[in-house]
Amino acid sequence: MNQVFAIGQRYLSDSESSLGLGVVIDVDERCVHILFPQSEETRVYAKASALLSRVVFSAGDTVSDQDGNQYIVERCEEVASVMRYHLTCGKSLMETRLAANIQLAKPLERLLAGRIENAERYDLRQDALKLQTMLNRHPLRGLIGARVDIIKHQLYIAHEVGKRLAPRVLLADEVGLGKTIEAGLIIHQQILTGKANRVLVLVPDSLQYQWMIELKRRFNLDFALFDLVRTASIKEHNPDQNVFTTEQLIIAGIDLLLDHRDLYEQAYATGFDLLVVDEAHHLHWDSEQGGNDKYELVADFAASTAGVLLLTATPEQLGVESHFARLRLLDPHRFDDLEDFIAAQDAFADVAMVATLLIDGKPLTDKQIRAVSGLLGFSENELADINDNDKLRTHVINELLDRHGTGRVLFRNTRDSVQGFHGRTSIAYPLPLPAAWQDTHYTHGKLREQLWGEENYPDGSWLESDPRVPWLISLLRDELKHKKVLLIARSGATIESLEAVLRLHAGIKTAVFTEQMSLLERDQAAAYFADVSGAQILLCSEIGSEGRNFQFAQDLVLFDLPANPDTLEQRIGRLDRIGQIAKITLHVPFIAGTAQERLYHWYDGALNIFNQISPTAQTVQEQYIATLKPLLEQGGQTDEFAELIASAANLRVELEAELQAGRDRLLEYNSCRPNASLRIAQAMSELDEAKLLPMFLDRYFEAVNMDYSVQRDHSWIVHPIDGGEIDNDGVESLPLDEDGMTLTFSRAQALAREDMDYMTYEHPLVTAILEMVTSGSFGNTQVALLKSAAMPQGMVLVESNFRVEVIAPKQLNLSAYLPKQVLRVFLTERGDDLSAVATPEKLLPLTERLEKAKARQVIKVRSAVIETQAKRAQTLANEQLDDIAAAAQAQFGEYMNKEIGRLKRLQAINPNVRDDEIAQLEAMRAQGLEALAQLSLVPDSIRVLVTVKP
């Protein structure tokens, strides 16, 4: 592009026309920065390849200034590369003062210049517009594109929280119920709908890769992992650079910001729209000492960030003070006094008890009915038949939910409430102590050497004497011969040594999954394991317990045991989680008489972790760790160790009983309201069953000459792009891997095969294709023949399509309220309007292809008629804008009034509704109504039909 950019010039984006008219705000050697005021967006383009159109008007054109005043241009001049328009009224107007709404007639210009597209492209463009309209209006927009199973409680929470402006909630589902998936769905929806652009995820160091993998593989979100190496590299190249301004989506270890004050200050100064904190139970606080360093750091960010998601599986496990403190991070104004919070929780106990009876379908006593009527303001007569009226019971439950103390800020589902788990069982394999291990570090060394002595032999020499090796070979050859088996051990070196023995000496099909492998290599290994004829066993280092789920397998070999019960639960959770189809079996080998055996008995007898999920395990172990560690190092089974196990088991049972007694059934009900969650799940299933997307992509690939092949399992392989074969400018910019891509349209296949891209309407490839087809010149002109016995031969008819656009911030999603997003006007050469009778569906079987040479001749001969009717079509379309705007304003206003009214009513009985939440909705209502009053019409495509006798 030879364009000379200058500050103040006005441009339109060729690929994003909905941004409105932009103004150049900065220019450097390589880039131009353009602000689009109406949509509140800023874009940075490479000067050499910017897809931008300079807006320059000529004498006789009508222009509008930023106040909405219209003028006619008399003449124009360029002053320092910026246009000055001299108007017929005697005034002048600099292009910097032009209104942000603009109309260009590019399709007509291309048609008159002989740039004619073929019928396939024209039809594809019309269908792409219909798909975009459907997606803009879909109630699950933002949730459609995830590689997740259709699990009602996850989708319900994501839908409920993700649609909020600046959500501030605590996600507290039990382990294995998918908090990370819920958070990912919320993040995805917030980003896709424009509610959040900058997101910071703070996690423990050990979980950074898990989060990065989950967000990439499940949600197609490219988060940058910020560690000391990355931040140092950025500083080295640009010492003055704030490293946190280099990316929009960031994952960072919380310890990184704690240990490096400069990085904390830079992250804080940058600012984010959404903060996500995993493992929030590590944020400790009490009323006397205040918060620990992690709590104070998160408090700083939470106070300056609009949206906050906290994740923990144990919301009240560490005491009411810590639970209150986490809620305090979300809303310090509401949760400002611990004693008031405790009193409110106690006062709600009776309500929760009644709610439990209602949820379970049990009858209420007369006393309980009177209590409910008094609380809700109902008369006793209104509730007289509550025990026999299911509709009334549901209504009362919903009314109680509105008054729930933490119902809007806390979401918690339990395995008991979700159900559908098949459970787990364990088999212990005590193996004899080898003679070679006597009086060695395996029996008398430090605890680390006793538990994981093989790590002292990276050359693999430990394999010769370790009895777990022949045991494993026998297990795989005999008992588990026809089963898929997952094995997890601590060390990657241990895994690699084991794999070599199994594959080379035992002839067992294996796959390896370690931190030394690239993401692509891990994908390939997981895919080989998932394949029916693939690996029998997948051997994973500890990273195998993070970020991947293998629910199609039911056998897990714990080759060693980790020191931390949470890590052990993470391992087991790869199989024992929602979506599992059968009971899983844990195979636990250990060497008798060593610390391995004692650690097994601790986990089994004290924590009961092999037989059930143990939400109190970490708390119990931390309570006894000082006594436990030396006993694990001692030889033999001592009475003291047995007493310790018994004491710990008693504490665990007490804590579990307290948790069960404190179960808040109303909270669980609110975390997955049955009717609403069922509707969401059904809507997702209906989208899955529709086959529109594969048909659309098939037509698109054919139109641009992209090569793909369908496999026996119905997946598609899209072959690498050969630039010489591609028949459309811009295809090379699509997000396609240079080696090609494997696509699947099946949710089940996508969940089993993470090496495949799951094609949904919100996949980046589909989004890019829809944007390219509808925003550029793709298929926006056509000339064809129309078989008609009712019209004289040779008559010209002009079909003009216009996009109705509203320039506004993305988060308002105003296009969803437009009764029509595309206007079609179909005129004869005399100007008769046949739009209503000659619909696209009726015309489709009557149209025939016309050779381009003949088509250009038609344009040349009939250009005056075509131009006249195209301009008349735009006039007719413009006349519809007022009615469309009025209808859209009415629908948007009704929706916003309903939401604002609901929150105001709710606020009167539940102080968890924040004032700023209501104020923001009111501001959005005003902004949206104003934007809808200024709809613009963008010529999208034009088709000329020439009648012939059938």
ZAMARGU-4260 file (C-alpha; in steps of 0.2 Angstrom, whole numbers, plus 5000, padded with zeros to 4 digits):
<rodrens>
0) 5000/5000/5000 | 5007/5017/4995 | 4996/5027/5006 | 5004/5040/5016 | 4996/5040/5033
5) 4994/5055/5044 | 4986/5059/5060 | 4968/5064/5058 | 4964/5055/5042 | 4948/5044/5042
10) 4948/5026/5036 | 4936/5011/5036 | 4942/4994/5040 | 4939/4983/5024 | 4937/4967/5036
15) 4928/4975/5050 | 4916/4988/5043 | 4905/4987/5059 | 4919/4997/5068 | 4913/5013/5059
20) 4923/5027/5054 | 4941/5027/5061 | 4953/5041/5064 | 4972/5039/5063 | 4979/5043/5080
25) 4997/5038/5079 | 5009/5033/5065 | 5027/5025/5067 | 5039/5017/5055 | 5029/5001/5053
30) 5012/5003/5060 | 4997/5015/5060 | 4985/5016/5075 | 4967/5019/5072 | 4954/5024/5084
35) 4936/5019/5080 | 4926/5031/5092 | 4909/5024/5089 | 4913/5006/5094 | 4926/5011/5107
40) 4939/5001/5098 | 4957/5004/5094 | 4967/4994/5080 | 4985/4993/5075 | 4989/4989/5057
45) 5005/4986/5048 | 5007/5000/5036 | 5013/4989/5022 | 4997/4977/5022 | 4983/4987/5031
50) 4966/4982/5024 | 4960/5000/5025 | 4950/5011/5014 | 4953/5030/5015 | 4937/5040/5016
55) 4938/5055/5004 | 4922/5064/4998 | 4920/5073/4981 | 4910/5089/4976 | 4892/5085/4977
60) 4893/5072/4991 | 4883/5073/5007 | 4893/5072/5023 | 4889/5073/5041 | 4898/5080/5056
65) 4899/5073/5073 | 4884/5082/5079 | 4873/5074/5066 | 4872/5090/5054 | 4872/5086/5035
70) 4881/5096/5022 | 4884/5096/5004 | 4903/5097/4998 | 4907/5111/4986 | 4925/5108/4984
75) 4939/5099/4994 | 4958/5102/4997 | 4971/5093/5006 | 4980/5101/5020 | 4996/5092/5027
80) 4988/5075/5021 | 4972/5079/5029 | 4956/5084/5019 | 4947/5100/5022 | 4929/5100/5014
85) 4922/5117/5009 | 4903/5116/5010 | 4889/5124/5000 | 4884/5133/5016 | 4900/5143/5016
90) 4908/5133/5031 | 4922/5121/5030 | 4924/5104/5038 | 4940/5095/5042 | 4939/5076/5040
95) 4943/5074/5058 | 4926/5080/5062 | 4917/5068/5051 | 4903/5057/5059 | 4908/5039/5063
100) 4893/5032/5053 | 4897/5031/5034 | 4890/5022/5019 | 4900/5016/5004 | 4893/5008/4988
105) 4908/4996/4984 | 4897/4981/4977 | 4890/4993/4963 | 4907/5000/4960 | 4914/4983/4957
110) 4899/4977/4947 | 4900/4992/4935 | 4919/4989/4934 | 4916/4972/4927 | 4922/4963/4943
115) 4909/4949/4943 | 4909/4934/4955 | 4902/4917/4952 | 4885/4911/4958 | 4893/4899/4971
120) 4902/4913/4980 | 4887/4925/4979 | 4876/4911/4987 | 4889/4907/5000 | 4889/4926/5005
125) 4871/4926/5008 | 4871/4910/5018 | 4886/4917/5028 | 4875/4933/5032 | 4861/4922/5038
130) 4873/4912/5049 | 4880/4928/5057 | 4862/4934/5060 | 4858/4917/5069 | 4874/4918/5080
135) 4871/4936/5085 | 4854/4932/5091 | 4858/4915/5099 | 4855/4915/5118 | 4871/4904/5121
140) 4882/4915/5111 | 4900/4913/5118 | 4896/4896/5125 | 4894/4887/5108 | 4912/4885/5103
145) 4920/4875/5118 | 4927/4858/5117 | 4917/4852/5132 | 4903/4839/5136 | 4885/4845/5138
150) 4885/4845/5157 | 4871/4854/5164 | 4878/4862/5180 | 4894/4868/5170 | 4884/4876/5156
155) 4871/4884/5169 | 4884/4892/5179 | 4894/4898/5163 | 4878/4905/5156 | 4872/4914/5172
160) 4889/4921/5176 | 4896/4924/5159 | 4881/4935/5153 | 4884/4947/5168 | 4894/4963/5166
165) 4910/4962/5176 | 4905/4946/5186 | 4912/4944/5203 | 4909/4927/5209 | 4916/4912/5219
170) 4916/4895/5209 | 4916/4882/5222 | 4911/4865/5215 | 4918/4850/5222 | 4934/4842/5215
175) 4930/4833/5198 | 4915/4844/5194 | 4924/4855/5182 | 4928/4872/5190 | 4941/4875/5177
180) 4929/4872/5163 | 4916/4883/5170 | 4929/4897/5172 | 4935/4894/5154 | 4917/4895/5147
185) 4915/4912/5157 | 4931/4919/5150 | 4927/4913/5133 | 4910/4921/5133 | 4916/4937/5141
190) 4929/4939/5128 | 4918/4934/5113 | 4904/4946/5118 | 4916/4960/5121 | 4913/4961/5140
195) 4932/4958/5143 | 4947/4961/5132 | 4961/4960/5145 | 4961/4944/5156 | 4974/4939/5170
200) 4974/4922/5177 | 4984/4920/5193 | 4987/4902/5198 | 5000/4892/5208 | 5016/4888/5198
205) 5011/4870/5196 | 4995/4874/5187 | 5001/4886/5174 | 5003/4873/5160 | 4986/4865/5165
210) 4977/4882/5163 | 4986/4886/5147 | 4982/4869/5139 | 4964/4869/5145 | 4961/4887/5138
215) 4969/4883/5121 | 4963/4865/5118 | 4945/4868/5125 | 4942/4886/5121 | 4954/4891/5107
220) 4960/4905/5118 | 4979/4909/5116 | 4985/4914/5134 | 5003/4919/5136 | 5012/4911/5150
225) 5022/4924/5160 | 5036/4917/5170 | 5053/4924/5175 | 5061/4918/5158 | 5048/4927/5147
230) 5048/4943/5157 | 5067/4944/5158 | 5067/4941/5139 | 5055/4956/5136 | 5065/4967/5147
235) 5081/4963/5139 | 5074/4968/5122 | 5066/4984/5128 | 5070/4989/5146 | 5057/5003/5146
240) 5043/4991/5141 | 5029/4986/5153 | 5030/4968/5150 | 5011/4966/5154 | 5006/4977/5140
245) 5013/4965/5127 | 4999/4953/5128 | 4980/4954/5132 | 4977/4937/5139 | 4990/4932/5152
250) 4993/4917/5164 | 5005/4920/5178 | 5011/4911/5194 | 5005/4921/5209 | 5022/4918/5217
255) 5030/4928/5202 | 5021/4944/5207 | 5025/4941/5225 | 5043/4938/5223 | 5046/4952/5210
260) 5039/4969/5216 | 5043/4977/5199 | 5032/4964/5190 | 5018/4966/5202 | 5019/4985/5200
265) 5019/4983/5181 | 5004/4971/5181 | 4994/4982/5193 | 4998/4998/5182 | 4992/4989/5166
270) 4975/4985/5172 | 4963/4971/5167 | 4945/4968/5164 | 4944/4951/5172 | 4954/4943/5185
275) 4954/4924/5188 | 4962/4916/5204 | 4963/4897/5205 | 4966/4888/5222 | 4958/4903/5231
280) 4958/4893/5247 | 4977/4897/5249 | 4971/4915/5252 | 4971/4915/5271 | 4964/4929/5281
285) 4958/4932/5299 | 4950/4946/5308 | 4965/4949/5320 | 4981/4946/5309 | 4973/4951/5292
290) 4978/4942/5276 | 4993/4932/5271 | 5004/4939/5257 | 4994/4930/5243 | 4978/4937/5250
295) 4984/4955/5250 | 4991/4954/5233 | 4974/4947/5226 | 4965/4960/5236 | 4975/4974/5227
300) 4970/4967/5210 | 4952/4963/5214 | 4950/4981/5220 | 4955/4988/5203 | 4948/4975/5192
305) 4929/4975/5187 | 4927/4956/5185 | 4934/4943/5197 | 4932/4924/5197 | 4939/4915/5212
310) 4940/4896/5211 | 4941/4884/5226 | 4934/4867/5230 | 4933/4870/5248 | 4924/4886/5251
315) 4922/4884/5270 | 4935/4871/5274 | 4947/4883/5282 | 4934/4891/5293 | 4921/4904/5292
320) 4934/4918/5293 | 4943/4913/5277 | 4926/4910/5268 | 4921/4927/5273 | 4937/4934/5267
325) 4936/4927/5250 | 4918/4934/5248 | 4925/4951/5255 | 4937/4951/5240 | 4922/4950/5228
330) 4912/4963/5237 | 4920/4973/5251 | 4905/4984/5254 | 4893/4970/5256 | 4905/4959/5266
335) 4912/4971/5278 | 4909/4964/5295 | 4912/4946/5300 | 4900/4946/5315 | 4886/4952/5304
340) 4890/4939/5291 | 4890/4925/5304 | 4873/4931/5311 | 4866/4932/5293 | 4871/4914/5290
345) 4864/4908/5306 | 4848/4917/5303 | 4846/4909/5286 | 4848/4891/5293 | 4830/4889/5296
350) 4826/4895/5278 | 4839/4883/5271 | 4831/4869/5281 | 4813/4873/5273 | 4821/4874/5256
355) 4829/4857/5258 | 4812/4850/5261 | 4805/4859/5246 | 4819/4853/5235 | 4817/4835/5241
360) 4798/4835/5238 | 4794/4833/5256 | 4779/4840/5265 | 4780/4856/5276 | 4772/4857/5293
365) 4759/4871/5296 | 4772/4880/5307 | 4785/4879/5292 | 4771/4885/5280 | 4768/4900/5292
370) 4786/4904/5293 | 4788/4904/5274 | 4773/4915/5271 | 4780/4927/5284 | 4797/4928/5276
375) 4790/4930/5258 | 4775/4941/5262 | 4763/4928/5256 | 4746/4925/5264 | 4744/4908/5272
380) 4730/4905/5260 | 4741/4907/5245 | 4752/4893/5252 | 4739/4882/5258 | 4741/4868/5245
385) 4760/4870/5243 | 4762/4851/5248 | 4752/4846/5233 | 4756/4860/5220 | 4773/4857/5211
390) 4772/4873/5202 | 4769/4883/5218 | 4784/4874/5227 | 4795/4879/5212 | 4789/4897/5214
395) 4793/4897/5232 | 4810/4889/5230 | 4814/4903/5217 | 4808/4916/5229 | 4819/4909/5243
400) 4834/4909/5231 | 4832/4928/5228 | 4834/4930/5246 | 4848/4919/5248 | 4863/4926/5257
405) 4877/4922/5245 | 4867/4915/5230 | 4873/4928/5218 | 4891/4928/5222 | 4894/4909/5227
410) 4891/4894/5216 | 4894/4877/5223 | 4889/4860/5216 | 4893/4844/5225 | 4894/4826/5219
415) 4878/4822/5229 | 4869/4836/5220 | 4876/4832/5202 | 4876/4813/5204 | 4881/4802/5189
420) 4897/4797/5196 | 4902/4778/5196 | 4914/4779/5210 | 4931/4771/5212 | 4939/4756/5220
425) 4957/4751/5224 | 4968/4736/5223 | 4984/4736/5234 | 4999/4726/5227 | 5012/4723/5242
430) 5028/4717/5233 | 5043/4709/5242 | 5058/4719/5247 | 5072/4714/5235 | 5088/4708/5243
435) 5098/4722/5234 | 5087/4735/5243 | 5092/4729/5260 | 5102/4742/5270 | 5101/4755/5256
440) 5093/4772/5254 | 5077/4763/5249 | 5076/4757/5267 | 5087/4769/5277 | 5088/4785/5267
445) 5079/4801/5268 | 5061/4800/5265 | 5063/4806/5247 | 5075/4793/5243 | 5064/4779/5251
450) 5049/4784/5241 | 5056/4788/5224 | 5073/4780/5225 | 5073/4776/5206 | 5075/4795/5203
455) 5093/4793/5209 | 5097/4782/5193 | 5093/4792/5178 | 5102/4779/5167 | 5088/4767/5171
460) 5098/4754/5180 | 5085/4753/5194 | 5074/4743/5182 | 5084/4728/5185 | 5080/4726/5203
465) 5063/4735/5206 | 5049/4722/5208 | 5036/4734/5202 | 5043/4732/5184 | 5039/4713/5181
470) 5023/4716/5191 | 5017/4729/5179 | 5022/4718/5164 | 5012/4704/5171 | 4997/4715/5175
475) 4996/4722/5157 | 4999/4705/5149 | 4986/4696/5159 | 4973/4705/5170 | 4972/4721/5159
480) 4976/4714/5142 | 4961/4721/5133 | 4960/4737/5143 | 4966/4755/5141 | 4978/4759/5156
485) 4984/4776/5162 | 5000/4776/5172 | 5006/4791/5182 | 5023/4793/5191 | 5032/4808/5197
490) 5047/4809/5186 | 5049/4810/5167 | 5065/4800/5168 | 5056/4786/5177 | 5042/4786/5163
495) 5055/4785/5149 | 5064/4771/5157 | 5048/4761/5160 | 5042/4764/5142 | 5057/4757/5135
500) 5056/4741/5145 | 5037/4739/5141 | 5039/4742/5122 | 5056/4734/5118 | 5056/4720/5130
505) 5038/4716/5133 | 5031/4720/5116 | 5017/4731/5124 | 5010/4746/5114 | 5014/4762/5123
510) 5013/4780/5123 | 5022/4793/5133 | 5016/4810/5140 | 5030/4820/5149 | 5034/4838/5152
515) 5049/4837/5140 | 5038/4834/5125 | 5030/4848/5115 | 5011/4851/5115 | 5010/4844/5098
520) 5019/4828/5104 | 5008/4827/5119 | 4993/4828/5108 | 4999/4814/5096 | 5003/4803/5111
525) 4985/4806/5119 | 4977/4803/5102 | 4987/4786/5100 | 4981/4781/5117 | 4963/4786/5113
530) 4963/4776/5097 | 4954/4759/5098 | 4969/4751/5090 | 4982/4762/5098 | 4992/4761/5114
535) 4987/4750/5128 | 4995/4761/5141 | 4999/4779/5142 | 5013/4783/5153 | 5013/4800/5161
540) 5024/4810/5172 | 5016/4821/5185 | 5010/4833/5171 | 4998/4819/5166 | 4988/4824/5181
545) 4986/4841/5174 | 4975/4847/5160 | 4970/4831/5152 | 4956/4819/5155 | 4955/4801/5149
550) 4937/4796/5154 | 4937/4782/5141 | 4949/4772/5152 | 4944/4765/5169 | 4961/4758/5175
555) 4974/4769/5183 | 4991/4763/5189 | 4999/4774/5203 | 5017/4768/5200 | 5022/4779/5215
560) 5013/4790/5227 | 5015/4809/5228 | 5018/4817/5245 | 5003/4828/5243 | 4985/4822/5244
565) 4979/4836/5233 | 4991/4830/5219 | 4986/4812/5222 | 4968/4818/5220 | 4973/4827/5204
570) 4980/4810/5197 | 4964/4800/5201 | 4954/4814/5194 | 4960/4811/5177 | 4948/4796/5177
575) 4936/4799/5192 | 4927/4814/5186 | 4911/4819/5178 | 4909/4811/5161 | 4916/4794/5167
580) 4906/4779/5161 | 4910/4766/5173 | 4919/4763/5190 | 4937/4766/5190 | 4950/4754/5197
585) 4966/4761/5205 | 4981/4749/5205 | 4993/4753/5219 | 5010/4744/5220 | 5022/4746/5234
590) 5037/4738/5242 | 5033/4730/5258 | 5042/4736/5274 | 5047/4753/5266 | 5041/4771/5267
595) 5031/4766/5251 | 5020/4754/5261 | 5018/4767/5275 | 5013/4781/5264 | 5000/4769/5256
600) 4992/4765/5273 | 4992/4783/5277 | 4982/4788/5262 | 4971/4773/5263 | 4968/4772/5282
605) 4969/4790/5287 | 4962/4799/5272 | 4952/4785/5263 | 4958/4794/5247 | 4958/4778/5236
610) 4940/4774/5239 | 4932/4791/5238 | 4935/4809/5235 | 4941/4817/5251 | 4938/4836/5252
615) 4946/4836/5270 | 4962/4826/5266 | 4974/4841/5264 | 4968/4849/5280 | 4970/4833/5289
620) 4987/4830/5283 | 4993/4848/5287 | 4987/4845/5304 | 4998/4829/5307 | 5012/4833/5295
625) 5025/4836/5309 | 5022/4819/5317 | 5019/4810/5301 | 5035/4813/5292 | 5047/4805/5304
630) 5035/4790/5306 | 5036/4788/5287 | 5055/4787/5288 | 5055/4774/5302 | 5057/4756/5297
635) 5042/4744/5301 | 5024/4747/5306 | 5024/4755/5323 | 5010/4756/5336 | 5013/4775/5336
640) 5010/4775/5317 | 4994/4765/5319 | 4988/4777/5332 | 4992/4792/5321 | 4981/4784/5307
645) 4967/4781/5319 | 4967/4798/5326 | 4968/4806/5308 | 4954/4795/5302 | 4943/4801/5317
650) 4947/4819/5312 | 4943/4816/5294 | 4926/4808/5298 | 4922/4823/5310 | 4926/4836/5296
655) 4917/4826/5283 | 4902/4825/5294 | 4903/4844/5297 | 4904/4848/5279 | 4889/4836/5275
660) 4879/4844/5289 | 4883/4861/5283 | 4877/4857/5265 | 4867/4871/5258 | 4854/4863/5247
665) 4847/4879/5242 | 4864/4885/5236 | 4867/4869/5226 | 4849/4871/5218 | 4854/4889/5214
670) 4870/4883/5206 | 4860/4872/5194 | 4842/4877/5193 | 4834/4862/5185 | 4822/4869/5172
675) 4835/4883/5166 | 4849/4871/5165 | 4839/4858/5155 | 4834/4871/5142 | 4852/4876/5140
680) 4858/4858/5138 | 4844/4855/5125 | 4849/4871/5115 | 4867/4865/5114 | 4861/4848/5108
685) 4850/4855/5095 | 4865/4865/5088 | 4875/4849/5088 | 4862/4840/5078 | 4861/4853/5065
690) 4872/4849/5050 | 4873/4867/5043 | 4891/4870/5047 | 4899/4855/5038 | 4889/4859/5023
695) 4894/4878/5023 | 4913/4874/5025 | 4912/4861/5011 | 4905/4874/5000 | 4918/4887/5005
700) 4933/4875/5003 | 4926/4871/4986 | 4924/4890/4982 | 4941/4894/4986 | 4949/4878/4979
705) 4955/4872/4996 | 4959/4853/4996 | 4952/4842/5010 | 4947/4824/5012 | 4935/4815/5023
710) 4941/4800/5033 | 4933/4784/5038 | 4929/4791/5055 | 4920/4806/5047 | 4934/4818/5052
715) 4941/4830/5039 | 4959/4833/5034 | 4962/4850/5027 | 4978/4849/5017 | 4991/4863/5017
720) 4988/4878/5007 | 4997/4880/4991 | 4997/4898/4987 | 4996/4895/4968 | 4980/4885/4970
725) 4970/4896/4981 | 4957/4906/4972 | 4954/4920/4985 | 4964/4934/4992 | 4965/4933/5011
730) 4963/4914/5013 | 4982/4914/5017 | 4978/4924/5032 | 4965/4911/5039 | 4971/4903/5056
735) 4976/4886/5047 | 4991/4876/5052 | 5004/4876/5039 | 5004/4857/5039 | 4985/4857/5037
740) 4972/4853/5050 | 4961/4838/5056 | 4944/4844/5059 | 4929/4835/5067 | 4911/4841/5069
745) 4907/4828/5082 | 4908/4833/5101 | 4911/4815/5106 | 4925/4813/5094 | 4933/4830/5099
750) 4932/4825/5117 | 4941/4809/5114 | 4954/4816/5101 | 4962/4832/5106 | 4973/4831/5091
755) 4958/4836/5081 | 4951/4854/5080 | 4933/4854/5085 | 4923/4864/5072 | 4909/4875/5079
760) 4901/4891/5074 | 4913/4900/5086 | 4929/4891/5081 | 4942/4904/5076 | 4943/4897/5058
765) 4924/4898/5056 | 4924/4915/5063 | 4938/4921/5052 | 4929/4913/5036 | 4912/4921/5040
770) 4921/4938/5043 | 4931/4937/5027 | 4916/4931/5016 | 4904/4944/5023 | 4916/4959/5025
775) 4927/4959/5010 | 4922/4958/4991 | 4920/4939/4992 | 4904/4935/4981 | 4897/4953/4982
780) 4893/4954/4964 | 4885/4942/4951 | 4876/4942/4934 | 4865/4927/4930 | 4850/4921/4919
785) 4833/4920/4926 | 4821/4908/4917 | 4804/4916/4917 | 4789/4914/4906 | 4780/4929/4914
790) 4793/4942/4909 | 4799/4948/4892 | 4815/4941/4887 | 4831/4952/4890 | 4823/4961/4905
795) 4836/4966/4918 | 4832/4964/4936 | 4843/4971/4950 | 4844/4962/4967 | 4852/4973/4980
800) 4857/4967/4998 | 4861/4979/5012 | 4868/4976/5029 | 4859/4985/5043 | 4873/4990/5055
805) 4874/4999/5072 | 4890/5006/5078 | 4892/5003/5096 | 4903/4994/5109 | 4903/4975/5106
810) 4897/4971/5123 | 4880/4978/5120 | 4877/4965/5106 | 4864/4977/5098 | 4863/4968/5082
815) 4854/4954/5091 | 4839/4966/5093 | 4838/4971/5075 | 4822/4964/5067 | 4832/4963/5051
820) 4850/4963/5049 | 4850/4961/5030 | 4838/4971/5019 | 4835/4964/5001 | 4827/4974/4988
825) 4823/4966/4971 | 4818/4978/4957 | 4814/4977/4939 | 4822/4988/4926 | 4806/4999/4927
830) 4808/5001/4946 | 4794/4989/4951 | 4798/4981/4968 | 4796/4962/4968 | 4805/4959/4984
835) 4790/4951/4993 | 4785/4939/4979 | 4802/4935/4971 | 4810/4928/4986 | 4828/4920/4985
840) 4820/4903/4988 | 4809/4905/4973 | 4822/4911/4962 | 4835/4898/4966 | 4829/4884/4954
845) 4826/4897/4940 | 4843/4905/4939 | 4857/4899/4927 | 4875/4903/4925 | 4880/4916/4913
850) 4898/4916/4905 | 4908/4931/4912 | 4911/4938/4895 | 4893/4939/4892 | 4890/4945/4909
855) 4902/4960/4907 | 4893/4964/4890 | 4877/4965/4900 | 4884/4977/4912 | 4892/4987/4899
860) 4876/4989/4889 | 4864/4991/4903 | 4875/5000/4916 | 4863/5016/4917 | 4848/5005/4921
865) 4858/4995/4934 | 4865/5010/4942 | 4848/5019/4943 | 4839/5004/4951 | 4853/5001/4963
870) 4852/5018/4969 | 4833/5017/4970 | 4835/5001/4980 | 4846/5010/4992 | 4833/5023/4994
875) 4819/5010/4997 | 4830/5001/5010 | 4834/5018/5019 | 4816/5021/5021 | 4815/5005/5031
880) 4828/5010/5044 | 4817/5021/5055 | 4805/5006/5057 | 4819/4994/5061 | 4827/5007/5073
885) 4810/5009/5082 | 4807/4991/5084 | 4825/4987/5089 | 4824/5001/5102 | 4808/4995/5109
890) 4815/4977/5111 | 4832/4982/5118 | 4823/4995/5130 | 4811/4982/5136 | 4825/4969/5139
895) 4835/4982/5148 | 4821/4989/5158 | 4816/4971/5163 | 4834/4967/5169 | 4836/4984/5178
900) 4819/4981/5186 | 4823/4963/5191 | 4840/4969/5199 | 4831/4983/5209 | 4818/4972/5215
905) 4831/4959/5220 | 4842/4972/5228 | 4828/4976/5240 | 4828/4959/5247 | 4846/4954/5244
910) 4861/4966/5246 | 4872/4955/5235 | 4866/4965/5220 | 4878/4979/5219 | 4874/4997/5215
915) 4887/4999/5202 | 4879/4984/5193 | 4863/4993/5191 | 4871/5009/5187 | 4881/5001/5173
920) 4865/4993/5165 | 4857/5010/5166 | 4871/5018/5157 | 4871/5004/5144 | 4853/5006/5141
925) 4855/5024/5137 | 4870/5021/5126 | 4861/5007/5117 | 4846/5017/5113 | 4856/5031/5107
930) 4866/5020/5095 | 4850/5011/5088 | 4844/5028/5084 | 4858/5030/5071 | 4858/5014/5061
935) 4868/5014/5045 | 4865/5005/5029 | 4880/4996/5021 | 4878/4990/5003 | 4883/4972/5004
940) 4881/4963/4987 | 4872/4965/4971 | 4865/4953/4958 | 4859/4957/4940 | 4847/4944/4933
945) 4843/4944/4914 | 4827/4935/4910 | 4826/4921/4897 | 4812/4910/4891 | 4812/4893/4900
</rodrens>
